[in-house]
Every structure is written in structure tokens, then in C-alpha cells.
Amino acid sequence: MITEIGIVAGEIWHYLDQHGEVALSSLAQGIDKPRDNVLMSLGWLAREGHVILQQAGSDYRVSLRKNG
């Protein structure tokens, strides 16, 4: 399972790099992975400081953290 979380985290990173800030619901549809895997992978990326999550109504906005 850890391997799958890492793979999905990589897909999320690439998706956000290409699309910029997106809604969590759009991200889950855009990478076409189970929502649970997307959430676990986002948690990993957030813990490592790679993404920013901001609540937007009933959804969340997700973006890559820019260095610099």
C-alpha cells in the first residue's frame, strides 16, 4: 500500500504542476484514482510540505508549494 500511495503522490504532483491550483474534487477525477488513495497521498505530500490545502466552501483547493 505504501508503494501505491507514493505512486499516486507522484501523479498528484505532476497533475498540479501541469494544472496549477485545482479543487480536490477535480484532482480526484483528473488522475482517475480511488478517492481514498488520493486523500492518503495528499496527506503524505502535505506532511512533507509539497502541497498547500485551503478550504473553499465544502471542498478544498490544492496547489504545489512554490520554493523561493
Order of alpha helices (4+ residues) and beta strands (2+ residues): alpha-beta-alpha-alpha-beta-beta
